[in-house]
Amino acid sequence: SAGTCTDSAGHQGPCLNHIIQISNRSANAAVLSARPQIYISGALHGDEQVGIVTALELCRWLLTRYATDDWVRRLVDTRMVLISPMTNAVGSATRRRDELGIDPNRDFPFDQSAGSCMQTVTARTVNEIYRAHLLQLVVTFHGGMQAIGYNWGAYPYWRGVPSRSPDDAAMRDVAAVMSRYAGSGRVNRAPYRYSTMNEIVYPVHGGMEDWGYAASWDTSHVTPCAPKANGGYAAEKTHYGRDAIRAVTILVETSDQKMPPASTLGGEEGVYGAGGPADGHVPRNMRLALASIDLLQPHIELAPSLPARPGEGCLRLEWQVWGAIKVDDTVALWRATPTSAWEEVPFVAAPPSRRKLASAVGPSHFSLADGRVLGGDGVWATGHSPFSPPTIAGCARTPPHVGSAQLAVSVRADSSWAASPSGQFAPKLPPQTHFARARSEYKAKHGGFEVVGRSRWLSAPIALNCSAAFGCCALQNRRCSR
């Protein structure tokens, strides 16, 4: 700890830095180790307090709504969420930007001298979180303006050098989603502006955001720290392995005022009520955080829309893709038993009796070619949200089978993130983050955790009953004949 704080009972003691981990830990160790991880920092600067309240309320939201909110339950069941509400504990308690005279957001070993990094307990806390986990996405809340910034925000990539990074495609897409879903919060005329930190904020030496993105791979700008403050800090703790630090790290400047009036903070009803009377700074940024947690990994919700009719030869399906912006294509799969290998079955043109439904779903967003449904919007595409999720539809040919079977769909989504961005960027490398690479066949390990990337994401299967006379029908459909 750094400094002395006073608790709610008036007792003085060390300023403790609480780190909260939220995840359903009932799964086995292998499942837990492969869950995608996000870290949310409430306040690196202690006087910027919207992030503190947002982080605390987000913890409460995820915990208290687990039993009643399907979306929250899925997020908690399938992700690891790490939150430090008051990352700069003494600064938060005293409402000061610095930690005992040192700016924590100039205290990281990226474009910083060895004696001027890891001086603060704040920076060391963040460093230990990264060292002990395998983070894919990081959101760090600040205040003093309203903007969303992403890499680069450092002097080596400022004047005369492109400020866009190798992961610009994924970062820009994530920032756009965060801005749209956050909305104005009724505290601004428009959603957050977003761009690189060099363009929309300013460059710094020793910033958390650039370090948290690039410390494991842009090593020419990383210097092991040798601070003298706070009893020193072991130099080996700022030597990073190949996979340790490769997170998409997003800066959120939450409000023009670092401590805005309480009347503008909003209420609980505003989280799912964007633009309503209870919206405000905190609901706005809770929405942004929830979107970030969801974007960690695609999730497909599949359902049959209508039972098959004799002679139609295909089963009408509808699916929604969460945790994704752009759906590249969808393949239908079937198997006879839960232990059988999946086999592809083609999507075919919907029979005339079903084409009215297909048109209502919105065929302009996707098309049929080579037995696959091409294109489509994920839940986080422009114009959509968890409250108006887009649906993709297709008619899967009934498999040549009699008896029980299973049907699923396999989706490829946001695959462009694994490719280098168009235009100017630096350095000239392919995307480096675990987050972007996880939309392809990719694996990384660190700290007892692993990233398991996929080029295709599989839905949960639906059960079928297939007969020679009627083809296949989904058992969950009440009109399905057993």
C-alpha positions in Angstrom: 0.0 0.0 0.0 1.0 3.6 -0.3 -0.2 6.3 2.2 -2.8 6.1 5.0 -6.5 6.0 4.5 -9.5 6.3 6.8 -12.2 3.7 6.7 -16.0 4.2 7.1 -15.7 3.7 10.9 -13.1 6.5 11.1 -10.1 4.1 11.7 -6.8 4.9 10.0 -4.7 2.3 8.3 -2.9 1.4 5.1 -4.6 2.3 1.8 -5.7 -1.1 0.6 -6.1 -1.8 -3.1 -8.9 -4.3 -3.7 -9.0 -6.4 -6.8 -12.2 -8.2 -7.6 -12.5 -11.3 -9.7 -15.9 -12.2 -11.1 -16.4 -15.6 -12.8 -18.4 -18.7 -12.2 -15.7 -20.9 -10.7 -17.8 -24.1 -10.6 -16.3 -25.3 -13.9 -13.2 -27.6 -14.1 -9.7 -26.1 -14.0 -9.2 -26.6 -17.8 -12.3 -24.6 -18.6 -11.4 -21.9 -16.1 -7.9 -21.5 -17.5 -9.1 -20.9 -21.0 -11.8 -18.3 -20.2 -11.2 -15.0 -22.0 -10.1 -12.3 -19.5 -10.8 -8.6 -19.2 -9.4 -6.1 -16.7 -11.2 -2.9 -15.8 -9.4 -0.1 -13.9 -11.6 2.4 -12.1 -9.2 5.2 -11.4 -5.5 5.3 -12.2 -5.8 9.0 -11.3 -7.5 9.3 -8.0 -9.4 12.5 -8.6 -11.2 11.2 -11.7 -14.1 9.5 -9.9 -16.7 8.4 -12.5 -14.7 5.3 -13.1 -14.6 4.4 -9.5 -18.4 4.5 -9.1 -18.8 2.7 -12.5 -16.5 -0.1 -11.5 -18.2 -0.6 -8.1 -21.7 -0.6 -9.7 -20.6 -3.0 -12.4 -19.4 -5.4 -9.8 -22.8 -5.2 -8.0 -24.7 -5.5 -11.3 -22.9 -8.7 -12.4 -23.4 -10.3 -9.0 -26.9 -9.3 -8.1 -28.4 -9.9 -11.5 -26.8 -13.3 -12.1 -29.9 -15.2 -11.1 -32.4 -13.2 -13.2 -30.6 -11.7 -16.2 -29.7 -14.3 -18.9 -27.1 -12.0 -20.5 -25.3 -11.3 -17.2 -25.4 -15.0 -16.3 -23.7 -16.0 -19.6 -21.0 -13.3 -19.2 -20.2 -14.5 -15.7 -20.3 -18.2 -16.7 -18.0 -17.8 -19.7 -15.5 -15.0 -18.9 -13.1 -13.9 -16.1 -13.7 -10.2 -15.2 -11.0 -8.5 -13.1 -11.8 -5.1 -11.6 -9.8 -2.7 -9.4 -12.3 0.1 -8.6 -9.7 2.3 -6.9 -6.5 1.4 -8.7 -4.8 4.5 -7.2 -6.0 3.8 -3.6 -4.5 6.8 -1.8 -5.3 9.1 -4.7 -8.9 8.0 -4.7 -9.2 8.5 -0.9 -7.7 11.9 -1.0 -9.1 12.8 -4.4 -5.8 13.6 -5.9 -4.5 12.7 -9.4 -1.1 11.5 -8.2 0.1 8.9 -5.8 2.1 10.8 -3.2 3.5 13.2 -5.8 4.0 10.7 -8.7 1.7 10.4 -11.7 0.8 6.6 -12.0 0.1 7.0 -15.7 3.7 8.0 -16.4 5.0 5.1 -14.3 5.1 2.2 -16.7 8.1 0.8 -18.6 7.2 1.9 -22.1 9.3 4.8 -23.4 10.3 5.6 -19.9 13.7 5.5 -18.0 14.5 2.7 -15.6 14.5 4.9 -12.5 11.2 6.5 -13.4 8.9 3.5 -13.7 7.2 1.2 -11.2 7.7 3.8 -8.5 4.1 3.8 -7.4 2.0 1.1 -5.8 -0.6 1.9 -8.4 1.6 0.9 -11.3 2.9 -2.2 -9.4 -0.6 -3.3 -8.7 -1.5 -3.2 -12.4 1.8 -4.9 -13.3 1.0 -7.8 -10.9 -2.4 -8.2 -12.4 -0.9 -8.5 -15.9 1.8 -10.8 -14.6 -0.7 -13.2 -12.9 -3.2 -13.3 -15.7 -3.6 -13.5 -19.5 -5.6 -10.4 -20.4 -7.2 -10.0 -23.8 -9.0 -6.7 -23.3 -8.4 -3.8 -20.8 -10.5 -0.8 -20.1 -9.0 2.0 -18.0 -11.3 4.8 -16.9 -10.1 8.4 -16.6 -11.8 11.9 -16.6 -11.3 15.5 -17.7 -12.7 15.1 -21.2 -15.1 12.8 -23.1 -13.4 10.4 -25.5 -12.4 6.8 -26.2 -8.7 6.4 -27.1 -6.7 3.4 -28.2 -3.1 2.8 -29.3 -0.9 4.5 -30.0 -0.6 7.2 -27.4 3.2 7.4 -27.1 5.9 9.7 -28.4 7.7 7.1 -30.6 4.5 6.9 -32.7 3.6 10.6 -32.7 4.9 13.1 -35.2 6.3 11.8 -38.5 5.2 8.2 -37.7 1.7 6.7 -38.1 -0.2 6.7 -34.8 -2.2 3.7 -35.9 -1.0 0.3 -34.5 -0.9 -3.1 -36.1 -4.2 -3.9 -34.2 -6.0 -0.8 -35.4 -8.8 -2.7 -37.1 -9.9 -4.5 -33.9 -9.3 -1.5 -31.7 -11.3 0.9 -33.9 -14.2 -1.6 -34.1 -14.2 -2.1 -30.3 -14.1 1.6 -29.6 -16.9 2.2 -32.1 -19.1 -0.4 -30.3 -18.3 1.1 -26.9 -19.2 4.5 -28.1 -22.5 3.4 -29.7 -23.7 1.4 -26.8 -22.7 3.9 -24.2 -24.6 6.6 -26.0 -24.7 10.2 -24.8 -25.9 9.2 -21.3 -27.9 12.4 -21.3 -24.7 14.1 -20.2 -23.4 15.0 -23.6 -24.9 15.9 -27.0 -23.4 12.9 -28.7 -21.7 9.6 -28.0 -18.0 9.5 -27.2 -15.6 10.5 -29.9 -13.0 7.8 -30.6 -9.6 7.6 -32.2 -5.9 6.9 -31.4 -4.8 8.5 -28.2 -2.1 10.5 -30.1 -4.9 12.0 -32.2 -7.7 12.5 -29.7 -5.8 13.0 -26.4 -2.0 13.4 -26.4 1.1 11.2 -26.2 2.8 10.4 -22.9 6.0 8.7 -21.7 5.4 5.7 -19.5 1.6 5.3 -20.2 -0.3 2.3 -19.0 -2.1 2.0 -22.3 0.9 1.5 -24.6 2.7 -0.6 -22.1 -0.4 -2.8 -21.6 -0.6 -3.3 -25.3 2.9 -3.8 -26.4 5.3 -4.7 -23.5 5.8 -8.2 -24.8 6.5 -7.5 -28.4 7.5 -3.8 -29.0 10.6 -4.5 -26.8 12.8 -1.7 -28.2 10.7 0.7 -26.1 10.5 -1.3 -22.9 13.2 -0.9 -20.2 13.2 -3.0 -17.0 12.5 -0.8 -14.0 14.9 0.0 -11.2 12.9 2.4 -8.9 14.0 3.5 -5.4 10.6 4.7 -4.1 8.4 2.5 -1.9 11.2 0.1 -1.0 12.2 -0.6 -4.6 10.7 -3.2 -7.0 12.5 -6.3 -8.3 13.8 -5.7 -11.9 12.7 -9.2 -13.0 9.1 -8.2 -12.5 9.4 -5.9 -15.5 10.9 -8.6 -17.8 8.0 -9.9 -19.8 7.6 -13.2 -21.7 6.4 -13.4 -25.3 2.7 -13.9 -24.3 2.4 -11.9 -21.1 1.3 -8.4 -22.2 -0.6 -8.2 -25.5 -4.0 -6.7 -24.6 -6.2 -4.4 -26.5 -6.1 -1.5 -24.0 -8.8 1.1 -24.2 -8.7 4.5 -22.5 -12.1 5.9 -21.6 -12.2 9.6 -20.7 -15.6 9.6 -19.0 -16.5 13.2 -18.3 -15.4 16.8 -18.7 -15.5 17.3 -15.0 -13.3 14.9 -13.0 -15.9 14.8 -10.2 -19.2 15.7 -11.9 -22.3 16.6 -9.8 -24.1 13.6 -8.2 -27.3 14.6 -10.1 -25.6 13.6 -13.4 -24.4 10.2 -12.3 -27.6 8.4 -13.1 -29.4 5.4 -11.5 -29.7 1.7 -11.8 -32.7 1.9 -14.2 -30.5 3.8 -16.6 -28.2 0.9 -17.4 -30.7 -0.8 -19.7 -32.6 2.4 -20.2 -30.3 4.5 -22.5 -31.5 8.0 -22.9 -34.1 7.7 -20.2 -34.5 9.7 -17.0 -32.1 7.5 -15.0 -29.3 7.6 -17.6 -26.1 9.4 -16.7 -22.4 9.0 -16.4 -22.4 5.7 -14.6 -25.1 3.8 -16.6 -23.4 5.0 -19.8 -20.1 3.6 -18.8 -21.6 0.4 -17.4 -23.1 -0.2 -20.8 -19.7 0.4 -22.4 -18.1 -2.1 -20.0 -20.8 -4.8 -20.6 -20.3 -4.5 -24.3 -16.5 -4.9 -23.8 -17.0 -8.1 -21.7 -19.4 -9.5 -24.3 -17.0 -8.8 -27.2 -14.3 -11.1 -25.7 -15.7 -14.1 -27.5 -18.5 -15.0 -30.0 -21.6 -16.9 -28.8 -24.2 -18.3 -31.1 -27.9 -18.7 -30.1 -29.6 -21.1 -32.5 -33.3 -21.9 -32.8 -35.5 -23.6 -35.3 -38.1 -21.2 -36.6 -40.7 -23.6 -38.1 -41.1 -27.4 -38.3 -40.3 -29.1 -41.6 -43.2 -30.0 -43.9 -43.3 -33.2 -45.9 -41.3 -32.8 -49.1 -39.7 -29.5 -48.3 -36.3 -31.1 -47.6 -34.9 -28.5 -45.3 -35.2 -27.2 -41.7 -35.7 -23.5 -41.2 -33.2 -22.1 -38.7 -32.5 -18.7 -37.1 -29.5 -17.7 -35.2 -28.0 -14.7 -33.4 -24.3 -14.1 -33.0 -23.3 -12.3 -29.7 -19.8 -11.1 -29.0 -19.3 -10.2 -32.7 -19.7 -7.3 -35.1 -19.5 -8.9 -38.5 -20.5 -12.4 -39.3 -18.5 -13.7 -42.3 -20.3 -17.0 -43.0 -22.3 -19.8 -41.4 -22.1 -23.5 -42.0 -24.8 -26.0 -40.9 -23.6 -29.3 -39.2 -25.3 -32.5 -38.1 -24.4 -35.7 -36.3 -26.2 -38.8 -35.3 -25.1 -39.0 -31.7 -23.3 -36.6 -29.3 -20.1 -38.6 -29.8 -20.2 -38.7 -33.6 -18.2 -36.4 -35.8 -19.9 -33.4 -37.2 -20.8 -33.4 -40.9 -21.6 -30.4 -43.0 -25.1 -30.1 -44.6 -25.7 -27.3 -47.1 -28.1 -24.4 -46.7 -30.5 -24.4 -49.5 -33.0 -21.9 -50.9 -36.1 -21.6 -48.6 -39.2 -23.3 -50.1 -41.9 -20.9 -51.4 -44.0 -21.3 -48.2 -41.1 -20.0 -46.1 -39.8 -17.1 -48.3 -42.0 -14.5 -46.7 -40.4 -15.2 -43.3 -36.9 -15.0 -44.9 -37.7 -11.6 -46.4 -38.9 -10.4 -43.0 -35.7 -11.4 -41.3 -33.7 -9.2 -43.7 -32.0 -11.0 -46.6 -30.1 -7.8 -47.6 -27.7 -8.6 -44.7 -26.7 -12.0 -45.9 -26.8 -14.3 -49.0 -26.5 -18.0 -49.9 -23.6 -19.4 -51.8 -21.9 -22.8 -52.0 -24.2 -24.2 -49.3 -23.2 -21.5 -46.8 -25.0 -18.5 -45.5 -22.6 -15.6 -46.3 -22.4 -12.4 -44.3 -24.8 -11.1 -41.6 -24.7 -8.8 -38.6 -23.5 -9.7 -35.2 -25.3 -8.3 -32.1 -22.7 -5.4 -32.0 -23.1 -4.3 -35.6 -24.2 -0.7 -36.3 -27.9 -0.3 -35.6 -28.2 -3.3 -33.2 -27.7 -4.0 -29.5 -28.6 -6.6 -27.0 -32.1 -5.2 -27.0 -32.5 -5.3 -30.8 -30.3 -8.3 -31.8 -30.1 -9.1 -35.5 -31.2 -12.5 -36.7 -29.7 -14.5 -39.5 -31.8 -17.2 -41.2 -31.2 -20.2 -43.4 -32.9 -23.5 -44.5 -30.6 -26.4 -43.7 -31.1 -29.5 -45.9 -32.4 -32.4 -43.8 -29.7 -35.0 -43.2 -30.1 -38.5 -44.8 -30.9 -40.1 -41.5 -33.7 -41.8 -39.6 -34.0 -41.5 -35.8 -32.6 -39.0 -33.4 -29.8 -36.5 -34.4 -28.3 -33.2 -33.6 -28.0 -30.0 -35.6 -25.7 -27.0 -35.0 -24.3 -24.0 -36.9 -20.6 -23.0 -37.1 -19.9 -19.3 -37.6 -16.8 -17.3 -38.7 -16.9 -13.8 -37.3 -14.7 -10.7 -37.3 -11.9 -12.6 -39.1 -10.5 -9.3 -40.5 -9.1 -8.5 -37.1 -6.3 -11.1 -37.7 -5.2 -9.2 -40.8 -3.0 -6.0 -40.9 -5.0 -2.8 -41.2 -5.2 -0.9 -44.5 -3.3 2.4 -44.8 -0.4 3.6 -42.7 0.4 2.0 -39.4 3.5 1.3 -37.3 5.4 -0.9 -36.7 4.9 -2.9 -39.9 3.8 -6.1 -38.2 0.7 -8.2 -38.2 -1.8 -7.8 -35.4 -0.2 -8.6 -32.0 -3.0 -8.8 -29.5 -4.4 -12.0 -28.1 -7.9 -10.4 -28.6 -7.5 -10.0 -32.4 -5.6 -13.2 -32.9 -8.3 -15.2 -31.0 -10.6 -14.9 -34.0 -8.3 -17.3 -35.8 -6.6 -20.6 -35.0 -4.3 -19.3 -32.2 -3.0 -20.3 -28.8 -1.0 -18.5 -26.2 -0.1 -19.4 -22.6 1.0 -17.4 -19.6 0.5 -17.5 -15.8 -1.4 -20.8 -15.8 -3.9 -19.5 -18.3 -4.3 -19.9 -22.1 -5.9 -18.2 -25.0 -7.6 -20.6 -27.3 -8.5 -18.9 -30.5 -10.8 -20.3 -33.2 -11.5 -19.5 -36.8 -15.0 -20.9 -36.4 -17.4 -20.9 -33.4 -19.9 -23.6 -32.8 -23.5 -23.2 -31.4 -25.0 -25.5 -28.9 -26.7 -28.3 -30.8 -30.5 -28.7 -31.1 -32.0 -32.2 -31.0 -33.8 -33.6 -34.1 -36.2 -36.4 -34.8 -35.8 -37.6 -38.4 -38.2 -39.9 -40.3 -38.2 -41.1 -43.9 -41.7 -39.6 -44.4 -41.4 -36.2 -42.8 -37.6 -35.5 -42.8 -36.2 -33.9 -39.7 -37.9 -31.8 -37.0 -36.5 -30.0 -34.0 -37.8 -31.6 -30.8 -38.0 -28.2 -29.0 -40.7 -27.2 -31.5 -44.1 -28.1 -30.1 -45.4 -29.0 -33.6 -42.6 -31.5 -34.1 -44.0 -35.1 -34.3 -42.0 -37.5 -32.3 
